[in-house]
Structures are given as C-alpha cells and as structure tokens.
C-alpha cells in the first residue's frame, strides 16, 4: 500500500480516477474537477489542489480531493468569524485545507473509494481512516490551521468525530419526487394558495413569449456556451461580484460531461436571453447556474425551479437540489433539510470555543428548520 500526494489531476488518467466513488455523481468526476484546473478557475481565486491517493499494487484504490485555501471564497460554509477570531488572538487561519467541490454546495461523497474492491462498511472505514491520517499529517507538516470537509454525508462525518472532527450543519431547500406522474400531479399535493401561485407564475413566464427548452450539454454549440457564460457573468457584474467560471470551462462541460450537464435556454425569437445550468446523476438533479440580461417576470422561477421539477418527473429522478439558501423556495415545493460539514483544528486552543459556538448554532438550526416546516406548502407531511 502506498499513500501519495499530487497537485493536479493531469497526473492521473481519467479512466483510472473515474473508477472511484459513485460513477454518476457529476462533481467528483475527472472531467469536472480537472476542467476547473485546466481552465484556470481555481488558483486565481485561492484554490490550490491537493489530491491524497492510496494505491495497492500500483492500482488506485482510494482518493481524497482537497485544496489548500488562502481565503474562504466559494466554499458556501461560512467561517469568516473563525478567521477573525484567530487573527485577534495572534494566530494565522490561512492557509487551511478544504475538502470540497469548488463553488458547488452539493452534498456527496468526498472520500472516493474503489467500490468493487472495498465493498464492506469495515473496509470503507479503514480507508477513510487512512485518508484522514494522510490529510491531518499533511496539515501538521505544512502548518495549515485546519481541515474542513464540506457537504459530505452526515454518516461519514459521524465516523470522524473520533478523529477530533467537529460537525456543523446548515439548511438547504430540496424537492423530492413522490412518484409524481406529471407537474399537475405534483401541484395537487400543495395547499390551494400555493398551487394557484405556482400556476400564475408559470403562466406569467409564458406571457413573455419566450421559447424555453432544456437541452443536454452536448447539444449546445460553442457559440451557445459563450452566450451562457456571458449571461452567467452578467449576474456577477451587476452585483459587483467575480465570476469564477470562464467560457472555456463551460465549453469543456459540453464536450466532456455529455448527458450529465443540462441547460435550459430561453430565447426571444432566436436570441438567447436567459439560461440555467443543471447537472444530474441517476437519481438527483442539481441546479447550479442562472443568467439573464433583461428582466422577465417570473422567468427565474420557471428556468431554475419549474423546468427542473418537470425534468425530474419526466425522467423519474428522486431528488432536486436547486442550490444554496433561498427561503423563497419553500413556497414552491422545496422543503428544508440539513447539510453537513466537518472541521478539524490544528490549534487546540480554539477547539473548545468553536465547539461551543457549533453547539449553540446547531440549536438555532434545529429551531429554524422546525419553524420553516410550519410553513410547508404541502397539504400533508411528506416522508
């Protein structure tokens, strides 16, 4: 057994990497992660790749993607107050190590295993522990303040509590498919007022006289992808933010991720005026990117939510994750659920204080989720 570290997926063959983990979870596939590297979407924004690898007999059998971070940008688990506390006490919070999918708050496995060879729970825990040991030793050797595992499954993070990981939770809004046969069938499960509002919003979007269709990424031309990128970037330009993904990366998705990437295009005559980008697995749809260069009433809801729900129903996907935050999603059928992260600190001085903060924050999250569920749009509780 050999444990090594590399700093680019260019060093690992795509077919070898893609034998690890769930093959249809799009965000840990070689094409996605290496696309971010290849097209310069990482290091200019403080993401410096580190991949922990385990080989047996020369065969790649486990891996852990991670990044040395010099800021907290693009993580969507907010720790700025922690960084300020470190600074106030004369410690340095950055650089730190983060195991996450850059700019992508989509829950999924972060410990990638060769599942054909590692098929029992005890074996999986063994390789989790080997990767944890490699990453924590790396943090200590390189004087990194901490290691953060973001949007991992709760069950995996619970295993790591014995390794001095502290768990943190937050709320996202997700839609679940209860064997709906049509969008109208879904609507019949909502309270009358919510059902009528969604119908009004969809009708309002149609009154814009736009042609709205969903395409697989490979169906878009390079010029289509350039327009998608322009619309995506325009959102950041208007909000004084920074667009981290470039047009080359968008084209890369279309060329290399095939049916795993989906795009809704809204056209005014032949001109693309709005778009939303999704990714899919065999069971999940993930909404990720929205762009529009003019205001159209309710078009955002149509492109980002209702088209996605429609797609899930038609293709029998079970779960729709439309992205982080957004209480407005609740009234449109997305219910609050917890997302999880794990945090290991290299400075013992801060462990007690942050553990206390997380305990208090967890109570707030529980109360917040319970309060949101009181406003569920559904006529009865769905399990």
Secondary structure in CASP SS format (residue, H / E / C, confidence):
PFRMAT SS
TARGET T0000
AUTHOR 0000-0000-0000
METHOD secondary structure of the structure
MODEL  1
X C 1.00
X E 1.00
X E 1.00
X E 1.00
X E 1.00
X E 1.00
X C 1.00
X C 1.00
X H 1.00
X H 1.00
X H 1.00
X C 1.00
X C 1.00
X H 1.00
X H 1.00
X H 1.00
X H 1.00
X C 1.00
X C 1.00
X C 1.00
X C 1.00
X C 1.00
X C 1.00
X C 1.00
X C 1.00
X H 1.00
X H 1.00
X H 1.00
X C 1.00
X H 1.00
X H 1.00
X H 1.00
X H 1.00
X H 1.00
X H 1.00
X H 1.00
X H 1.00
X H 1.00
X C 1.00
X C 1.00
X C 1.00
X C 1.00
X H 1.00
X H 1.00
X H 1.00
X C 1.00
X E 1.00
X E 1.00
X E 1.00
X E 1.00
X E 1.00
X E 1.00
X E 1.00
X E 1.00
X E 1.00
X E 1.00
X C 1.00
X C 1.00
X E 1.00
X E 1.00
X E 1.00
X E 1.00
X E 1.00
X E 1.00
X E 1.00
X E 1.00
X E 1.00
X E 1.00
X E 1.00
X C 1.00
X C 1.00
X C 1.00
X C 1.00
X C 1.00
X C 1.00
X C 1.00
X C 1.00
X C 1.00
X C 1.00
X H 1.00
X H 1.00
X H 1.00
X H 1.00
X H 1.00
X H 1.00
X H 1.00
X H 1.00
X H 1.00
X C 1.00
X C 1.00
X C 1.00
X C 1.00
X C 1.00
X C 1.00
X C 1.00
X E 1.00
X E 1.00
X E 1.00
X E 1.00
X C 1.00
X C 1.00
X C 1.00
X C 1.00
X C 1.00
X C 1.00
X C 1.00
X C 1.00
X C 1.00
X C 1.00
X C 1.00
X E 1.00
X E 1.00
X E 1.00
X C 1.00
X C 1.00
X C 1.00
X C 1.00
X C 1.00
X C 1.00
X C 1.00
X H 1.00
X H 1.00
X H 1.00
X H 1.00
X H 1.00
X H 1.00
X H 1.00
X H 1.00
X H 1.00
X H 1.00
X H 1.00
X H 1.00
X H 1.00
X H 1.00
X H 1.00
X H 1.00
X H 1.00
X H 1.00
X H 1.00
X H 1.00
X H 1.00
X C 1.00
X C 1.00
X C 1.00
X C 1.00
X E 1.00
X E 1.00
X E 1.00
X E 1.00
X E 1.00
X C 1.00
X C 1.00
X C 1.00
X H 1.00
X H 1.00
X H 1.00
X H 1.00
X H 1.00
X H 1.00
X H 1.00
X H 1.00
X H 1.00
X H 1.00
X C 1.00
X C 1.00
X E 1.00
X E 1.00
X E 1.00
X E 1.00
X E 1.00
X E 1.00
X E 1.00
X E 1.00
X E 1.00
X E 1.00
X E 1.00
X C 1.00
X C 1.00
X C 1.00
X C 1.00
X C 1.00
X C 1.00
X H 1.00
X H 1.00
X H 1.00
X H 1.00
X H 1.00
X C 1.00
X C 1.00
X E 1.00
X C 1.00
X H 1.00
X H 1.00
X H 1.00
X H 1.00
X H 1.00
X H 1.00
X H 1.00
X H 1.00
X H 1.00
X H 1.00
X H 1.00
X H 1.00
X H 1.00
X H 1.00
X H 1.00
X C 1.00
X C 1.00
X C 1.00
X C 1.00
X E 1.00
X E 1.00
X E 1.00
X E 1.00
X E 1.00
X E 1.00
X H 1.00
X H 1.00
X H 1.00
X C 1.00
X C 1.00
X H 1.00
X H 1.00
X H 1.00
X H 1.00
X H 1.00
X H 1.00
X H 1.00
X H 1.00
X H 1.00
X H 1.00
X H 1.00
X H 1.00
X H 1.00
X H 1.00
X H 1.00
X H 1.00
X H 1.00
X C 1.00
X C 1.00
X C 1.00
X C 1.00
X C 1.00
X C 1.00
X C 1.00
X C 1.00
X H 1.00
X H 1.00
X H 1.00
X H 1.00
X H 1.00
X H 1.00
X H 1.00
X H 1.00
X H 1.00
X H 1.00
X C 1.00
X H 1.00
X H 1.00
X H 1.00
X E 1.00
X E 1.00
X E 1.00
X E 1.00
X E 1.00
X E 1.00
X E 1.00
X E 1.00
X C 1.00
X C 1.00
X E 1.00
X E 1.00
X E 1.00
X E 1.00
X E 1.00
X E 1.00
X E 1.00
X E 1.00
X E 1.00
X E 1.00
X C 1.00
X C 1.00
X C 1.00
X E 1.00
X E 1.00
X E 1.00
X E 1.00
X E 1.00
X E 1.00
X E 1.00
X E 1.00
X E 1.00
X C 1.00
X C 1.00
X C 1.00
X C 1.00
X C 1.00
X C 1.00
X H 1.00
X H 1.00
X H 1.00
X H 1.00
X H 1.00
X H 1.00
X H 1.00
X H 1.00
X H 1.00
X H 1.00
X H 1.00
X H 1.00
X H 1.00
X H 1.00
X H 1.00
X H 1.00
X H 1.00
X C 1.00
X C 1.00
X C 1.00
X E 1.00
X E 1.00
X E 1.00
X E 1.00
X E 1.00
X E 1.00
X C 1.00
X C 1.00
X H 1.00
X H 1.00
X H 1.00
X H 1.00
X H 1.00
X H 1.00
X C 1.00
X C 1.00
X E 1.00
X E 1.00
X E 1.00
X E 1.00
X E 1.00
X E 1.00
X E 1.00
X E 1.00
X E 1.00
X E 1.00
X E 1.00
X C 1.00
X C 1.00
X H 1.00
X H 1.00
X H 1.00
X H 1.00
X H 1.00
X H 1.00
X H 1.00
X H 1.00
X H 1.00
X H 1.00
X H 1.00
X H 1.00
X H 1.00
X H 1.00
X H 1.00
X H 1.00
X H 1.00
X H 1.00
X H 1.00
X H 1.00
X H 1.00
X H 1.00
X H 1.00
X H 1.00
X H 1.00
X H 1.00
X C 1.00
X C 1.00
X C 1.00
X C 1.00
X E 1.00
X C 1.00
X C 1.00
X C 1.00
X C 1.00
X C 1.00
END
